[in-house]
């Protein structure tokens, strides 16, 4: 049973090790719950529709559809979706124009590791 006080999280990344790490971090927090994970943009949209997470952690570069395009598709259906884009600094610098399309927040993978090691 899902506690309504918990923050429901969807993790989207094509690297299984990173998804497992995010799951470990999220599930270690008493006020958070990983409700689903996805390895591609199309899977992320399906999982979002199914689980309606409070927050989505999404990689910028995905194998089928970019994280930006996936975010746009999710927010077209769910305008109040909260999405944090995860990426390497190199990927973020290569795609500076799409950042104007309003992800809720961005965080480098190094930032995520720093949060985990707090």
Residue pairs with C-beta under 8 A, 6 or more apart in sequence:
2 8
2 33
2 35
3 33
5 31
6 31
6 32
6 33
7 31
7 32
7 33
7 54
7 55
8 33
8 35
8 51
8 52
8 53
8 54
8 55
9 22
9 26
9 32
9 33
9 34
9 35
9 53
9 54
9 55
9 56
9 57
10 34
10 35
10 36
10 37
10 38
10 44
10 47
10 48
10 51
10 53
10 55
10 56
10 57
11 19
11 22
11 23
11 26
11 34
11 36
11 37
11 38
11 56
11 57
12 37
12 38
12 39
12 40
12 41
12 43
12 44
12 47
12 56
12 57
12 58
12 59
12 62
12 67
12 70
13 19
13 22
13 37
13 39
13 57
13 58
13 59
13 62
13 86
14 39
14 40
14 59
14 61
14 62
14 63
15 59
16 39
18 59
18 109
19 37
19 39
21 116
22 34
22 37
22 57
22 112
23 34
23 37
25 112
25 115
25 116
26 32
26 33
26 34
27 33
27 34
35 51
35 53
36 47
36 50
36 51
36 53
37 47
38 44
38 46
38 47
39 62
39 63
40 62
40 63
40 64
40 65
41 62
41 64
41 65
41 66
41 67
41 69
41 70
41 73
42 64
42 65
42 70
44 56
44 58
44 62
44 70
44 74
45 70
45 73
45 74
48 56
48 74
48 78
48 81
49 77
52 78
54 82
55 82
55 83
55 84
56 74
56 81
56 82
56 83
56 84
57 84
57 86
58 67
58 70
58 71
58 83
58 84
58 85
58 86
59 67
59 85
59 86
59 87
60 66
60 67
60 68
60 85
60 86
60 87
60 91
60 92
60 95
61 67
61 87
61 91
62 70
65 73
66 98
67 85
67 87
68 85
68 95
68 98
68 101
68 103
71 81
71 83
71 85
71 101
71 103
72 101
74 81
74 83
75 81
75 83
75 102
82 104
83 103
83 104
83 105
84 103
84 104
84 105
84 106
84 107
85 103
85 105
85 106
85 107
86 106
86 107
86 108
86 109
86 112
87 106
87 108
87 109
88 108
88 109
89 108
89 110
92 99
92 106
92 108
99 106
107 115
